[in-house]
Amino acid sequence: MKRTQTTGKKYFTTFLVVIAAVAFLFITISSFTIYRTGEDLFKQLGIAKIDADEKIQSSLLGGYLDQYGVKNAKNIAVGDRAAVTKDLLVYTKKQVSSASFIKGYKEMRERFKPQPAVMQTPEQMQAETVAAYRKSVADLEAGQKKSDASMKAMYDKMIADAKKVLKEAEDPNNESIVSYRKNYPESAKIIEEGNKRQLANWESKYPTDHMQFVKIRLQQFLEETKDINFSATTIDKNGRKVFEDKKYESKGNRWKMGYRAGKEVVETARQFVTEWEKEIK
């Protein structure tokens, strides 16, 4: 059976990444035996443990699959793929509870915290407007002093116009100020409601407990890999392989990556992730 070679982007919009990496790293790393841990495991990958830990964290938190620097390639035997998948998941499960990962998550969470929009009070708005017009008048007067006599008439008019606008801005009964003051309570309420929605969305997307963040992404992985047809066939078209059935060709990159990883890898990952997700309360 042919496998699709459709090029997939390495950058994802969800936190599926490490699970995706687990499912697909067998393509780019060398074989190692199940439950092997520490430096010995990563010697097999051709990468230092500290670099591997950083890749896991950057992939999980950054939303992309970081394979750069993995030296060994394509050496995993077909029969070892389930074991490799489980090895990587076991190690990843351990890493997401590390102090380094938790610190990285908290920093990311704070970085994405929405800043509340603040509406100026009528008094603040008028004061800012008046200050801007006063500066305009002052700038024009300073410019007039530096100009020659031929420019005096032009500056006189501009200064007079600017002072007129300034006087209007200083008037508490100015039409614009009155309208702003009238609409302020309702407008401020709308902005505050928007702030609350943004904060709620942020708290939902980035929970205080980093493991709830992990749980959301595990659920996404299960959702996105639940209907992969590993029996789907591909055909050659214009120099590239595409799915014979167009409905599969229209699938997203993560679905196609799961297809390329194969049934053995994905089902092993799904079984592990299902149990892991249940453990997170």
Residue pairs with C-beta under 8 A, 6 or more apart in sequence:
1 231
1 233
2 233
2 234
2 235
2 241
3 234
3 241
3 259
3 260
4 232
4 234
4 241
4 242
4 243
4 256
4 259
4 260
5 234
5 240
5 241
6 240
6 241
6 242
6 243
6 249
6 256
8 253
8 254
8 256
8 257
8 260
9 253
10 64
10 65
10 67
11 63
11 64
11 65
12 20
12 63
12 64
12 65
12 253
12 254
13 63
14 63
14 217
14 220
14 224
14 254
15 60
15 63
15 213
15 214
15 216
15 217
15 220
16 217
16 220
16 221
16 224
16 254
17 59
17 60
17 62
17 63
17 64
17 65
17 217
18 56
18 59
18 60
18 92
19 89
19 92
19 217
19 218
19 221
19 269
19 273
20 65
20 221
20 254
20 257
20 258
21 56
21 59
21 65
21 67
21 88
22 85
22 88
22 89
22 92
22 269
23 85
23 225
23 257
23 258
23 261
23 265
23 266
23 269
24 65
24 257
24 260
24 261
24 265
25 67
25 70
25 84
25 88
26 76
26 80
26 81
26 84
26 85
26 261
26 265
27 74
27 260
27 261
28 67
28 70
28 73
28 74
29 44
29 45
29 46
29 70
29 72
29 73
29 75
29 76
29 84
30 44
30 45
30 46
30 72
30 73
30 75
30 76
31 44
31 75
31 76
31 77
31 80
31 84
32 41
32 44
32 45
32 84
32 87
33 83
33 87
34 83
34 86
34 87
35 87
35 90
36 44
36 87
37 91
38 49
39 49
41 49
41 87
41 91
42 48
42 49
42 51
42 52
44 72
45 52
45 70
45 71
45 72
46 70
46 71
46 72
47 55
47 69
47 70
47 71
51 69
53 95
53 98
53 100
55 66
55 67
55 69
56 91
56 92
56 95
56 101
57 95
57 100
57 101
57 104
58 64
58 66
59 65
59 66
60 96
60 101
60 214
60 217
61 104
61 105
61 108
76 84
78 264
81 262
81 264
81 265
81 268
82 264
82 265
82 268
85 265
85 268
85 269
85 272
86 268
86 272
89 269
89 272
89 273
89 276
93 276
95 101
96 210
96 211
96 214
97 211
101 210
102 210
105 210
105 213
106 210
108 206
109 206
109 213
112 202
112 205
112 206
113 202
113 206
114 195
114 198
114 199
114 201
114 202
116 195
116 198
116 199
117 191
117 194
117 195
118 191
119 184
119 187
119 188
119 191
120 128
121 184
122 177
122 180
122 181
122 184
125 177
125 180
126 169
126 172
126 174
126 177
129 169
130 166
130 169
130 170
133 162
133 165
133 166
133 169
134 166
136 162
136 166
137 159
137 162
137 163
137 166
140 155
140 158
140 159
140 162
141 159
143 155
144 151
144 152
144 155
144 156
144 159
147 155
168 174
169 177
171 177
205 216
206 213
207 213
207 216
211 280
212 280
214 280
215 277
215 280
218 273
218 276
218 277
218 280
219 277
221 269
221 270
221 273
222 270
222 273
222 274
222 277
224 252
224 254
224 255
224 258
225 254
225 255
225 258
225 266
225 269
225 270
226 270
228 255
228 258
228 259
228 263
228 266
229 248
229 259
230 259
230 262
230 263
230 266
232 243
232 244
232 245
232 248
232 259
233 243
233 244
233 245
234 241
234 242
234 243
234 244
235 241
235 242
235 243
235 244
242 249
243 249
243 251
248 259
258 266
